[in-house]
Structure formats: C-alpha cells, structure tokens
Amino acid sequence: MIHNLNHNENFAEVIKREISFGFEKLTLQPDNESAWNYIRGYFNKHSEEHDFIGSFIIEKCGLYIDLEGEEGRKNPFALSLVAKIS
C-alpha cells in the first residue's frame, strides 16, 4: 500500500500522507468505494500502533457527513467508516 517511502520520514507522517491521498481521490468522486476501502485498510492495519489514525480519519470524514447531526451530507461509506472507528 505505501508508495514512495522515504526512509527518513516518520512512519506516522507516511500514514497520514497515505490516508490524505485516499481522501484526495474522494474529492473527485465521493462515492468511490475503492478509495474508502484504501482508507479503511490503513485504519485496520495501523490503528492499534498509532492511536491518532481514528481521529485523523474522522476529522477528514467531516467533508462527507455532517458530524453535528444536522441534515445534509450523508455519504454511506463515510458513515460506515466513522461507525467502525467510534
């Protein structure tokens, strides 16, 4: 999954960059299940060692769902991912 790994980088920064890459692809097509699965894969693989991942993903999911509970954005892939993390 990880591409362009620079061995001088902190692994946490690499994970953030890769998750951000997935979210960048979602700006083109928010219902792209592959991009959501890419992000979910990073959470599944690395969340136990890096506790920041869940909150980082939830923050970024705010673009696709309304985290305040108001009507509006309700992307099913984002909702599913936030439910898994929470």
trRosetta pair geometry for C-beta under 8 A, 3 or more apart (Angstrom, degrees):
i j d omega theta_ij theta_ji phi_ij phi_ji
1 18 6.7 71 142 -165 101 145
1 38 7.4 153 -145 -153 113 84
1 41 6.4 -170 -102 120 151 133
1 42 7.2 -175 148 -75 152 83
1 45 7.8 173 24 21 154 164
2 5 5.3 51 138 -65 117 111
2 14 6.0 27 -142 162 126 122
2 18 6.0 -76 -109 -77 71 144
3 18 7.8 130 28 -106 73 102
5 9 7.2 -131 -166 44 63 122
5 14 6.2 24 -122 -132 83 142
6 9 4.6 87 75 -17 94 108
6 14 7.9 -170 41 -88 73 109
9 13 5.3 -119 -180 77 103 119
9 14 5.3 111 116 -56 131 96
10 13 4.5 86 68 3 91 107
10 14 7.3 -160 93 -9 48 82
11 14 5.3 -49 -151 32 41 115
11 15 6.5 43 151 -20 68 101
11 50 7.9 -137 112 -70 99 136
12 15 5.7 -51 -151 34 34 112
12 16 6.5 35 150 -18 65 104
12 50 5.6 162 -111 -132 91 132
12 52 6.8 55 -158 47 120 133
13 16 5.6 -50 -147 37 35 113
13 17 6.3 38 153 -21 65 105
14 17 5.7 -55 -149 36 31 113
14 18 6.3 28 154 -18 65 107
15 18 5.8 -56 -146 37 31 109
15 19 6.3 28 156 -15 66 106
15 42 6.1 142 -158 -167 91 122
15 46 5.7 -140 -122 117 141 165
15 50 6.2 130 58 75 167 170
15 53 6.5 -64 148 -96 134 108
16 19 5.9 -56 -145 39 29 108
16 20 6.1 31 154 -20 64 109
16 56 6.3 -107 -115 -163 88 155
17 20 5.6 -56 -148 38 29 114
17 21 6.4 40 149 -28 63 101
18 21 5.3 -43 -151 25 35 119
18 22 7.0 37 150 -17 61 98
18 42 6.0 161 105 -92 117 142
19 22 5.7 -49 -158 31 37 114
19 23 6.7 32 147 -13 66 104
19 39 5.6 78 -142 -130 79 85
19 42 5.3 -134 -78 82 92 161
19 53 7.3 169 -61 -147 154 87
19 56 6.4 84 97 123 157 121
19 57 6.3 -101 -166 -85 138 86
19 60 7.3 169 144 15 107 161
20 23 5.6 -56 -148 41 37 110
20 24 6.3 46 150 -28 67 100
20 60 7.6 -151 -103 -103 61 150
21 24 5.6 -48 -150 28 31 115
21 25 6.9 32 151 -18 61 101
21 38 7.9 -85 96 138 95 139
22 25 5.9 -55 -158 32 34 111
22 26 6.8 35 146 -21 64 104
22 35 5.0 144 -167 -171 79 82
22 36 7.7 128 173 -81 119 21
22 38 4.4 -171 -108 96 121 116
22 39 4.2 176 120 -61 157 90
22 42 7.5 -144 -11 2 146 131
23 26 5.3 -49 -151 31 41 118
23 27 7.3 55 149 -30 63 89
23 35 7.6 135 -77 167 23 119
23 39 6.9 74 -53 -86 75 135
23 60 5.0 -78 -101 176 153 136
23 63 7.7 102 -166 38 114 140
24 27 5.9 -40 -164 13 39 114
24 28 8.0 34 144 -12 59 96
25 28 5.9 -52 -169 29 46 111
25 29 7.4 -31 156 44 73 83
25 32 6.2 -94 136 80 102 155
25 35 4.3 -162 93 -106 120 133
25 38 7.8 52 44 43 144 148
26 29 6.9 -90 -143 75 38 49
26 30 5.3 56 -180 -113 87 51
26 32 6.1 -145 -104 42 62 109
26 35 5.0 -175 -63 121 82 149
26 36 7.4 84 -91 -61 121 73
26 63 8.0 125 111 91 124 127
26 64 7.1 -52 159 -68 137 134
27 30 7.7 30 -105 -68 18 77
28 32 7.4 32 80 -28 89 142
29 32 4.2 89 97 -45 106 107
29 35 7.6 146 77 4 88 137
30 64 5.8 164 -157 -118 119 111
30 75 5.7 -108 159 -108 115 137
31 75 7.1 -152 -85 -145 68 101
31 77 7.0 148 -136 -4 50 127
32 35 4.3 53 100 10 113 111
32 36 6.9 160 94 -11 62 85
33 36 5.5 -56 -149 40 40 112
33 37 6.1 40 153 -21 71 106
33 77 6.3 -163 -111 -95 64 138
34 37 5.7 -55 -147 38 30 111
34 38 6.4 39 151 -26 64 102
35 38 5.4 -46 -150 28 34 118
35 39 6.7 31 153 -14 64 102
36 39 5.8 -55 -152 38 34 109
36 40 6.1 35 150 -19 67 108
36 77 3.9 -82 -107 175 162 133
36 78 7.5 -114 -118 -61 119 52
36 80 7.9 62 171 66 136 114
36 81 6.4 -136 -165 -49 100 130
37 40 5.3 -51 -140 40 35 114
37 41 6.2 46 154 -29 65 101
38 41 5.7 -51 -154 27 27 116
38 42 7.2 25 150 -15 59 100
39 42 5.9 -53 -159 32 36 109
39 43 6.7 34 147 -16 66 104
39 57 6.3 132 172 -130 115 117
39 81 6.8 9 104 -132 117 152
40 43 5.6 -55 -152 37 37 113
40 44 6.1 35 152 -19 69 107
40 81 5.8 -124 -85 -111 95 104
40 84 7.3 45 -135 65 103 160
41 44 5.7 -54 -143 38 30 110
41 45 6.0 19 162 -12 66 113
42 45 6.0 -61 -138 43 27 104
42 46 5.7 -28 -179 27 66 116
42 53 6.8 -153 134 -154 96 131
43 46 7.2 -84 -127 54 14 76
43 47 5.0 26 -171 -49 61 122
43 53 5.7 167 -113 141 66 124
43 54 6.8 86 -139 -86 109 64
43 57 6.0 -18 -78 -32 121 162
43 81 7.3 142 4 -160 160 99
43 84 7.4 103 120 109 147 122
43 85 6.5 -83 -158 -87 144 101
44 47 7.0 -5 -84 5 9 111
46 49 5.7 -67 -163 49 65 102
46 50 5.2 1 154 29 99 114
46 53 5.9 134 100 -62 97 157
47 50 6.6 -82 -126 66 26 72
47 51 7.3 63 -178 -109 65 37
47 53 4.7 -119 -104 68 73 133
47 54 5.8 69 -142 -48 119 91
47 85 7.8 -152 -127 -123 152 87
50 53 5.1 82 101 -30 101 106
51 54 7.1 -38 -176 19 53 104
52 55 6.0 -69 -162 49 51 103
52 56 5.5 55 145 -30 83 113
53 56 5.6 -60 -145 37 29 115
53 57 6.2 24 160 -17 67 107
54 57 6.1 -60 -150 37 26 106
54 58 6.2 23 156 -17 65 109
54 85 4.4 152 -147 -164 98 114
55 58 5.6 -52 -141 39 33 112
55 59 6.3 40 157 -24 64 103
56 59 6.0 -54 -154 31 26 113
56 60 6.7 17 153 -10 61 108
57 60 5.8 -62 -151 42 33 107
57 61 6.2 39 151 -27 68 106
57 81 6.6 -108 154 151 127 122
57 82 7.9 -166 121 -87 98 63
57 85 6.2 -173 79 -76 123 156
58 61 5.4 -51 -145 31 33 116
58 62 7.4 56 151 -39 57 87
58 67 7.5 92 172 -110 92 138
58 82 5.7 93 -118 -121 86 91
58 85 5.9 -146 -61 97 104 151
58 86 7.6 95 -98 -62 133 89
59 62 6.0 -36 -174 -2 36 118
60 63 6.5 -31 177 8 54 108
61 64 5.6 -69 -165 47 59 103
61 65 5.8 -4 153 28 94 105
61 67 7.4 105 98 -67 92 112
61 78 4.4 147 -156 -160 101 104
61 81 6.3 -164 -96 84 139 118
61 82 5.3 -174 117 -63 164 108
62 65 6.9 -78 -122 64 29 68
62 67 5.0 -46 -111 -12 89 126
63 73 7.5 -127 143 -177 34 166
64 73 5.7 -172 167 168 27 124
64 75 3.8 -37 168 16 108 140
64 77 7.6 -43 150 72 150 87
64 78 3.8 165 99 -48 124 156
65 73 5.2 -156 -114 115 20 97
65 74 5.9 59 -124 -114 83 36
65 75 5.7 -108 -58 35 83 81
65 78 4.6 -167 -23 110 111 128
65 79 5.6 132 -95 -68 148 75
65 82 6.7 -100 51 -6 152 148
66 69 6.6 -123 119 8 102 9
66 70 5.0 -103 166 60 146 73
66 71 7.2 63 22 99 164 11
66 72 4.5 97 -53 63 133 108
66 73 5.1 136 -38 51 78 83
66 74 7.1 -34 14 -66 91 70
67 82 7.8 -159 -105 -136 94 156
73 78 8.0 -5 147 62 105 152
74 79 6.5 16 -170 -49 69 130
75 78 4.0 66 80 13 109 112
75 79 6.6 178 87 -13 55 84
76 79 5.5 -52 -143 37 34 114
76 80 6.2 36 157 -21 66 105
77 80 5.8 -52 -147 35 30 112
77 81 6.4 28 154 -17 63 107
78 81 5.8 -58 -147 38 31 109
78 82 6.2 28 156 -16 67 107
79 82 6.0 -57 -145 39 28 108
79 83 6.2 30 155 -20 64 108
80 83 5.7 -55 -148 36 28 113
80 84 6.5 30 153 -21 63 105
81 84 5.7 -52 -150 33 32 112
81 85 6.4 27 154 -15 65 107
82 85 5.8 -58 -147 39 33 109
82 86 6.0 29 159 -20 68 112
83 86 6.0 -57 -138 38 26 108
